[in-house]
Amino acid sequence: MHARTLPASRGWAWIIEGFALWKRNPALITFLVFGYWLCLLVLAAVPFIGQILMSLAMPALSLGIYNGCKAVAEKRKAGPEILISGFKQNLPEQIKIGGIYLAGTFVVLGVLIYVLIWVAMVPAGLGVLVLVPVLAGTVYSSYQDVFGEVPALPAPADTPPQEGTE
């Protein structure tokens, strides 16, 4: 997989594209985000290891949201079951990614999201209901822009590489 180098101005375009994607099917994307939160809340409630389980499950749950965004982008029908689609393949790799995510979450993204949430809280907290789904679409849009149409995770070791993904 080869990442393209893009100008910084594409970041604003990703946010606009994320909002446009959310406007196509706000019910599904918002449901996926709330379902994601509910799953993480349930995992976090597990005594002693909940926070670790939550971080390890995040990649698979996130992939469910991004699969939903992809379905909306491709104008395919998708239902709530797409949220768990991330658990159906490459789960060990996703758990490894979750471990890396656990280590880096608070350092890099914490400051940016902290500022955005404070801004979103200004209109009586209602901005958060738009901010988080738009952020989900923004991440999907940026991934597609940087990596193109390649799988979110590498194929299993016994799968031959597809043309154009080496």
C-alpha positions in Angstrom: 0.0 0.0 0.0 1.3 3.4 -0.9 0.1 6.6 0.7 -0.2 9.7 -1.5 1.2 13.0 -0.5 -1.5 15.6 -0.4 -1.6 19.3 0.3 -2.7 20.4 3.8 -5.7 22.1 2.3 -7.3 18.7 1.6 -8.0 18.5 5.4 -10.8 21.1 5.1 -12.1 19.2 2.0 -12.3 16.0 4.1 -14.5 17.8 6.7 -16.8 19.1 4.0 -16.9 15.6 2.4 -17.6 14.1 5.8 -20.5 16.4 6.3 -21.9 15.7 2.8 -21.6 12.0 3.5 -23.5 12.3 6.8 -26.2 14.4 5.0 -26.8 11.5 2.6 -27.9 9.1 5.4 -27.8 10.9 8.8 -29.9 8.2 10.4 -27.5 5.3 9.6 -24.3 7.1 10.3 -25.6 8.6 13.5 -27.0 5.2 14.6 -23.6 3.6 13.9 -21.8 6.2 16.0 -24.3 5.8 18.9 -24.1 2.0 18.6 -20.3 2.3 18.7 -20.6 4.4 21.9 -23.0 2.0 23.5 -20.7 -1.0 22.8 -17.8 0.8 24.2 -19.8 1.9 27.3 -20.8 -1.7 27.9 -17.1 -2.9 27.6 -15.9 0.0 29.8 -18.3 -1.2 32.5 -16.4 -4.5 32.9 -14.6 -4.3 36.2 -10.8 -3.9 36.1 -10.2 -4.7 32.4 -13.0 -2.7 30.8 -10.9 0.2 29.5 -8.4 -2.2 28.0 -11.1 -4.3 26.3 -12.6 -1.1 25.0 -9.4 0.1 23.4 -8.8 -3.4 21.8 -12.3 -3.5 20.4 -12.2 0.0 19.0 -10.6 -0.9 15.6 -13.2 -3.5 14.8 -16.1 -1.3 15.9 -14.6 1.7 14.0 -14.3 -0.5 10.9 -18.1 -1.1 11.2 -18.7 2.7 11.1 -16.3 3.1 8.1 -18.0 0.2 6.3 -21.3 2.0 6.8 -19.7 5.2 5.5 -18.5 3.3 2.5 -21.9 1.8 1.9 -23.4 5.3 2.0 -20.7 6.7 -0.3 -21.4 3.9 -2.8 -25.2 4.4 -2.4 -25.6 0.8 -1.2 -28.2 -0.2 1.3 -26.8 -1.0 4.7 -28.5 -1.7 8.0 -27.5 -1.7 11.7 -25.7 -5.0 11.4 -22.9 -3.3 9.5 -21.6 -2.1 12.9 -20.3 -5.6 13.7 -18.9 -6.2 10.3 -15.4 -5.3 11.5 -15.3 -8.4 13.7 -15.7 -10.8 10.7 -12.1 -10.6 9.3 -8.6 -9.9 10.4 -9.5 -9.7 14.1 -6.0 -10.5 15.4 -4.6 -7.6 13.4 -7.3 -5.3 14.6 -6.6 -6.3 18.2 -2.9 -5.4 17.6 -4.0 -2.0 16.2 -6.1 -1.6 19.3 -3.0 -2.1 21.5 -1.2 0.6 19.5 -4.3 2.8 19.7 -4.4 2.4 23.5 -0.8 3.7 23.7 -1.3 6.7 21.5 -4.9 7.9 22.1 -4.4 10.3 24.9 -1.2 11.9 23.5 -2.1 12.8 19.9 -5.8 13.1 19.5 -6.7 14.1 23.0 -5.8 17.8 22.6 -7.5 18.3 19.2 -10.8 16.6 20.2 -10.8 18.3 23.6 -10.8 21.7 21.8 -13.4 20.6 19.2 -15.8 19.3 21.9 -15.5 22.6 23.9 -16.5 24.4 20.7 -19.3 22.0 20.0 -20.6 22.4 23.6 -21.3 26.1 23.0 -24.8 25.6 21.5 -26.1 23.8 24.7 -24.0 20.7 23.8 -26.1 20.0 20.7 -23.1 20.5 18.4 -21.7 17.2 19.6 -24.6 15.4 17.9 -23.2 16.7 14.6 -19.5 16.9 15.5 -18.9 13.1 16.1 -20.7 11.8 13.0 -19.0 14.4 10.9 -15.6 13.4 12.4 -16.4 9.7 11.5 -17.1 10.7 7.9 -14.0 12.9 7.9 -11.7 10.1 8.9 -13.3 7.9 6.2 -12.9 10.6 3.5 -9.3 11.2 4.5 -8.4 7.5 4.4 -9.9 7.1 0.9 -8.1 10.2 -0.3 -4.7 9.0 1.0 -4.9 5.3 0.3 -7.5 5.1 -2.4 -9.7 2.0 -2.8 -7.7 -0.5 -0.7 -8.9 -2.6 2.2 -8.7 -0.9 5.6 -6.6 -3.8 6.9 -4.1 -6.0 5.2 -5.2 -9.3 3.8 -4.4 -12.5 5.7 -0.9 -13.9 5.0 -2.1 -16.7 2.7 -4.0 -14.3 0.4 -2.2 -13.3 -2.8 -1.8 -9.5 -3.1 -4.4 -7.7 -5.3 -3.3 -5.7 -8.3 -2.4 -2.1 -7.3 -2.2 -2.7 -3.5 1.5 -3.6 -3.3 
